[in-house]
Amino acid sequence: MNKKIKANMTEGNITKLLTRLTLQMMVGMISMIIFNMVDTFYIGQLGKNELAAMSFTFPVVLVVQSIALGLGMGTASVVSRAIGQGDSSKVKRLSTDALFLACIIVAIAAITGELTIEPLFSLLGADAVTLPLIKEYMRIWYIGVIFVVFPMVGNNIIRATGDMKTPALIMTFAAIANMILDPFLIFGIGPFPEMGLAGGALATVIGRAFTLIFAIIILIKRELVTLKKLTIKELFTSWKQILYIGVPAALTRIVDPLTMGVITRMVSIFGTAAIAGFGVATRLEMIALLLIRSLAAVMIPFTGQNLGKRNTNRISEALKKGFRFSLLWSVFTFLAFYFTGDFLAGLFNKDPVVISTVVAYIRIIALTYGFQGMLVLSAAVLNAMSKPIHAIILSLFRLLGLYIPLAILGSGIFGLKGIFAGGAIANLVSGILAGVVVIWIIKTIDLRQRLS
């Protein structure tokens, strides 16, 4: 195999390996969290209407990002297995074809998004005050959507080789660029025009553009792509393998922001300040789940490479360690949020309703983050094992079977807090179920391998 494309996740101490790679992955994720939090912070200074407008964009932005992440997960799964099998030519072919597919998806997302801004956000509950602000933001964001989708796929290819550090550095650089540009473009500092919410969108697009440039350079330098002529049959074969995992993975990710859109609509009944607080709370939640999602991202290439080596015992051991860590982490997160919730909320906006909404959300849901983490880890492993249907069923059960019905019921009985309680119960039940399902599937695969 090409020396630049090598497996390094199939042997060695599992705890040390996962810890090292998760921490490297976390650096990149922290950068993206900071990316979003900085945007939220500066836009929050413009006023609660601008903050509410940005909160409305969050589910839609997440849908596009979820499509990109799903495609990236599908790519990472098939590429990591090819690495585990020692087939470097297949690695290059799959990587190149995945990036080509990403370009097609970008074009569809940009055109569709631009044509549906007004009806879509009106459906989500945007009013005459927030809708014009949303248009300012999303029209710029859709223009730069290629800088969101393409690098996500490219970085997942790099991660499939076991390298979490390089994508993290790429994402960190983008976050720094966005952090610097945000105040200049939003408030019009120095020679820059005062663009308000649109300035936040432009800073995001420019920051993301750096990830595209660096990802392309790394992929070419490490010979992870190929310019070798291919046939339509070969292209479709690659796309079939990628999309078999990528489509369900994307749908799994999409269901989350779609559900968030429904919940956003329910929260909007309680007023603009409640929507603003809900938007802040969900961003704090991203921080709370940072380590777990970093570990889940590592588990995809880890599972793929070890599956290529037919080492299911190693996958099972890693997953159980992940479950234990997830549950312990949620206890720590709950305590941290319980005592600092008011302070954290006040950093974004001083409106008392905004603050009370943030505090209610994180105090009710935080203790169940460990079970949500179990579901996230299980879905990552299932996708890497080419069991995407199981992953999406579990996610659909949490969001459509539990979260939305319980939120509707809770809203009618307890108001805003009842909505949040519905999310907590959904996390608890779905996390336990996911853990049982994924362990059973791993044992089944192990048995088949022993008999074959």
Stockholm file with secondary structure:
# STOCKHOLM 1.0

chainA/1-452         MNKKIKANMTEGNITKLLTRLTLQMMVGMISMIIFNMVDTFYIGQLGKNELAAMSFTFPVVLVVQSIALGLGMGTASVVSRAIGQGDSSKVKRLSTDALFLACIIVAIAAITGELTIEPLFSLLGADAVTLPLIKEYMRIWYIGVIFVVFPMVGNNIIRATGDMKTPALIMTFAAIANMILDPFLIFGIGPFPEMGLAGGALATVIGRAFTLIFAIIILIKRELVTLKKLTIKELFTSWKQILYIGVPAALTRIVDPLTMGVITRMVSIFGTAAIAGFGVATRLEMIALLLIRSLAAVMIPFTGQNLGKRNTNRISEALKKGFRFSLLWSVFTFLAFYFTGDFLAGLFNKDPVVISTVVAYIRIIALTYGFQGMLVLSAAVLNAMSKPIHAIILSLFRLLGLYIPLAILGSGIFGLKGIFAGGAIANLVSGILAGVVVIWIIKTIDLRQRLS
#=GR chainA/1-452 SS CCTTSCCCSSSSCHHHHHHHHHHHHHHHHHHHHHHHHHHHHHHHHHCHHHHHHHHHHHHHHHHHHHHHHHHHHHHHHHHHHHHHHTCHHHHHHHHHHHHHHHHHHHHHHHHHHHHTHHHHHHHHTCCTTHHHHHHHHHHHHHHTTHHHHHHHHHHHHHHHTTCCHHHHHHHHHHHHHHHHHHHHHHHTCTTSCCCTHHHHHHHHHHHHHHHHHHHHHHHHHTTCSCCCCCCHHHHHHHHHHHHHHHHHHHHHHHHHHHHHHHHHHHHHTTCHHHHHHHHHHHHHHHHHTHHHHHHHHHHHHHHHHHHHTTCHHHHHHHHHHHHHHHHHHHHHHHHHHHHHHHHHHHHHCCCHHHHHHHHHHHHHHGGGHHHHHHHHHHHHHHHHTTCHHHHHHHHHIIIIIIIHHHHHHHHHHHTHHHHHHHHHHHHHHHHHHHHHHHHHHHHHHHHHHHHC
#=GC SS_cons         CCTTSCCCSSSSCHHHHHHHHHHHHHHHHHHHHHHHHHHHHHHHHHCHHHHHHHHHHHHHHHHHHHHHHHHHHHHHHHHHHHHHHTCHHHHHHHHHHHHHHHHHHHHHHHHHHHHTHHHHHHHHTCCTTHHHHHHHHHHHHHHTTHHHHHHHHHHHHHHHTTCCHHHHHHHHHHHHHHHHHHHHHHHTCTTSCCCTHHHHHHHHHHHHHHHHHHHHHHHHHTTCSCCCCCCHHHHHHHHHHHHHHHHHHHHHHHHHHHHHHHHHHHHHTTCHHHHHHHHHHHHHHHHHTHHHHHHHHHHHHHHHHHHHTTCHHHHHHHHHHHHHHHHHHHHHHHHHHHHHHHHHHHHHCCCHHHHHHHHHHHHHHGGGHHHHHHHHHHHHHHHHTTCHHHHHHHHHIIIIIIIHHHHHHHHHHHTHHHHHHHHHHHHHHHHHHHHHHHHHHHHHHHHHHHHC
//
